[in-house]
Amino acid sequence: MTLDAPVATWVESRLGAAPQGVFFEARSMSEVWGVALADGRRVAVKRRGGGERLTISAAAHRAAERAGIDTPALLAGPDIAGDEQWLTAEEWRPEGALLPEGDAPALFAGLLAHLVAALATVDAEGLEPPPWLHYAHDAPGRVWPPPASDRWDPHRIEADLPPALAVIARAARARLRASDLPPVLGHADLNGLNVRWVGDRPIVHDWDSIALLPEAVLVGTLAVDHVAAPDAGAIADVATGERVIAAYEDVAGRAFDADAREVAWAATAWLACYNAAFEHLHGGPGAVTAQILRDGDERLALAGA
């Protein structure tokens, strides 16, 4: 594994040390390399699109660092790399476990509350929601938001999806769109994919997943999705989701009103359906599909939908 010449040149110019080798490589919606530098440092170099989102993400990343949230330090970028691609470099931080030691729902809720407070002064005007939370899209005839490519579009296999998924998703989407709660900036993908734990101390990765959305939507997202892990699709059940919401209220020092609580539950239903549709898109039904088909009606009732 090697870096291509333009990336290697950028690394040396921005980090002050030449790359000596690549020890990790991954490609999905972005390209990521683990790079060993001549001065002994190990860094993660990322190349992806994003433009304005990356600029806001970088500001959020640095604000979180200043607030004492443990995260791989952003060392350079985002810098334009041509063809609408951007480069960043951050510390390589591989340590930590997928799950915390202690009460996971409460610890994840505390982490989100800390993040929302830390990012309150970041200017995020114009930030588009991440695809999995883009329920307010205006594409006619679509339940799911427009994708970056057909590979990521559940509508491509709509006829193969359980009809109940679209029914639940439409009802949840309608409830979310009916609310006019103000947005806040937070991280919309806090789970085993992007958080590592050293005991009960979190290390937060993937700052591309910040979102400017109602606080209740971010809390509902966490309530259903904090149990996700690499190669292990899962959603939290209703009882566990309730524990997350209650723990967030406790840390924030205020209770949600009826509208916010319903919006949080609508967010759990929307995201569960989105993730279930992706199970079908990428191999077939799994644990997420089974869970939302069992408890989708209960989530909608809690959402007032």
Secondary structure, DSSP 8 states (H G I E B T S, - for coil): ----HHHHHHHHHHHSS-EEEEEEEEESSSEEEEEEETTS-EEEEEEE--THHHHHHHHHHHHHHHTT-----EEEEEEEEETTEEEEEEE-----BSS-SS-HHHHHHHHHHHHHHHTTTS--TT----GGG-TT---TT-SS---SSGGG-GGGGGGGS-HHHHHHHHHHHHHHHH----EEEEES--STTTEEEETTEEEE--GGGEEEEEHHHHHHHHHHHTT-BTTB-----HHHHHHHHHHHHHHHTS---HHHHHHHHHHHHHHHHHHHHHHHHTTS--HHHHHHHHHHHHHHHHTT-
